[in-house]
């Protein structure tokens, strides 16, 4: 008898097929990524409208949006004395202008790339809303790049503005006529500009008044008069099939606004308000006074609970902003508290230097009693270690002197290890030096197995009371030795040095390379600097007959920087607006130079051959562009072209 099939297996099979079919309908990853940026669907009042008196503005988009860093990126022009209110609500941006509207004036709200969609963060990209209170709307534009004058770094978030008033005083007494803000590449575009003549400035506005009102504000200025113009032009737009394949290249007409290549160099003037910053007394034998800025005048000290300030040894920084007083009288240094009056120059509320007197009490962080206890503890610990060593080693034990029975003058030596023939050795001691017994110093050069005396100089470093430099005629591949007997060096506090014995090998010549730079430059007062991959100076050379030669370089990758030393002081000098003095010009060679052992590289450098904003190599540029947003902008452009 034939069995009848039950319907349940068939039903189960049918359900599985249905589920499989349903599973294949949708993509488990949610579908392709959305690269479409937000779009404006309505403006109230209308974008580019005229005769507008409404101070409340509303922009409506086709999707939910977010404003990123609105306070940094969104700029209203002309600049507003009272900050406008800008807020988002779903698909809308609401703007309230709190200042009175000016007659016959074009207003722009430049959003840069602040507008992004809520889901994917796709930026709308350089959107500007504009209206006019008169019968015409101004559409001219001025664009360029703002760079740090000292190192050509792009400056992000700095104001750049125009003045219709061409007088020098406008920058310090009036707000900008039109204003913009730099992006992550230091680029700016000032929009809504009327035809006419303008002066252009950069300003790191610290008090929100849109003018240069504080010496601490970074600025940029150019004496060139700007006259905005425009002309019809075309550009090439690429339509992409995907991220690597091009579909077509379209030629698109547009209006080209000039000038579009203004280069501004930002700097902070060499000025600081002068105030007493702090005082400290880390140990009983010295105290340090810190000021906020340089001064040509030293303060006056008068002891109130002690005498003998004239016997103190003053160690000062090169610009007198850090002053360290070493107390040579133990009757004074043993006091737990030093009370004295300090008379010094101080910047008042009007910005003028006036004398001020303060009464100060200084207590050491580590007292004399604590020093004695700590030293006694080290003496006892050393003696205990020696007792244990004597018990372990028995007859092999050799007694050693306790190093803590006296306080030695310590030092540091730079560089350590092998040196190049162009280097010298710097010894820096823990305290200022009172004297050196030159008969206790010895310098030798190794020849075969013998150490032969060699000429040398051991001289104090100018402006540094703690440092001495060892000079000698160093030969590649040779070995030298410097020795100093015990007590050869004495500090102002009476401490003496221990014996010094240092071997100094000089690296062989075949391990070095050389670089010779030929400059194409009309100026002769140029200083060429070799930089490492962190943009720090490795070596400097003053150009002679438009040449700069670097010998005995370690193999590696280097970068080149140059500045025009117009005042011949050997260092880069900033600008001064009142004196109409620009900062000294800086240039970069646009690519790295690779040096290998035994190489001699000659390199021509046309210093002004390419614009400043294209000179500094990307690898050592610290201010990077907003890469993620740039990529999204490219994707959005591809979507629009499709």
Number of C-alpha atoms within 10 A of each C-alpha: 3 4 5 6 8 8 8 9 10 10 10 10 10 12 12 11 11 10 10 11 11 10 11 9 8 10 9 8 7 7 8 7 8 13 20 20 24 24 14 15 11 14 17 13 18 15 17 19 19 19 16 19 15 13 15 14 17 18 19 21 17 14 17 16 27 23 21 16 11 16 11 16 21 21 21 21 23 23 22 19 13 12 14 17 11 16 14 16 11 12 18 20 19 15 17 15 17 14 13 11 18 13 11 16 23 29 25 27 19 23 21 23 23 21 26 21 22 16 11 13 20 25 28 23 20 13 14 18 18 22 24 24 19 16 12 16 21 19 16 20 20 24 21 19 22 31 23 20 25 18 18 22 22 26 23 21 19 23 22 29 28 24 20 16 15 15 9 13 11 16 25 13 13 15 21 25 17 24 28 31 26 26 22 15 19 24 24 27 21 21 24 26 25 20 13 11 14 21 22 24 24 27 22 24 18 14 11 14 16 24 23 25 16 14 16 17 16 18 26 26 22 16 12 10 12 19 15 19 16 13 9 9 11 12 12 10 14 15 18 18 14 11 9 6 9 11 12 12 12 13 11 10 11 11 11 16 18 18 16 15 14 18 19 23 27 28 24 20 17 13 11 15 16 21 19 18 12 11 17 16 21 15 15 24 21 19 20 17 19 16 20 15 17 18 17 9 10 13 16 12 16 16 17 13 12 15 13 13 18 10 12 16 17 15 19 18 12 12 12 19 20 19 20 20 18 22 22 18 15 11 11 19 21 16 18 16 18 20 16 19 15 17 16 21 21 20 16 14 7 6 12 11 15 11 11 15 14 11 13 15 15 17 18 20 13 13 20 17 11 11 13 11 12 11 16 14 13 16 16 13 13 15 15 12 10 18 13 11 15 15 11 11 10 10 8 10 13 10 10 8 9 13 12 15 11 11 13 18 19 13 15 12 15 13 14 13 12 15 19 22 20 15 17 15 17 20 17 21 20 14 20 19 23 16 13 16 12 12 9 14 17 17 22 19 21 16 11 7 6 9 14 13 13 14 11 14 12 17 12 17 15 9 11 15 18 18 21 20 18 17 15 18 13 20 17 19 16 15 18 21 18 16 16 20 17 14 17 19 23 20 20 16 19 15 19 22 20 18 14 15 13 14 17 20 22 20 21 16 16 12 17 21 20 19 18 15 18 17 21 14 13 10 13 16 17 26 23 25 22 20 19 17 14 11 17 12 16 12 12 18 16 19 19 14 12 18 19 19 16 19 14 21 22 17 16 14 14 20 25 23 22 22 23 21 20 17 11 12 8 16 13 19 21 17 21 18 18 8 7 12 11 19 23 17 19 22 23 24 21 18 14 17 15 12 19 16 16 16 16 15 15 12 12 12 18 12 20 14 11 13 11 20 22 12 18 22 14 13 13 17 16 11 14 15 15 11 10 9 16 14 13 20 21 13 20 20 20 19 17 12 15 9
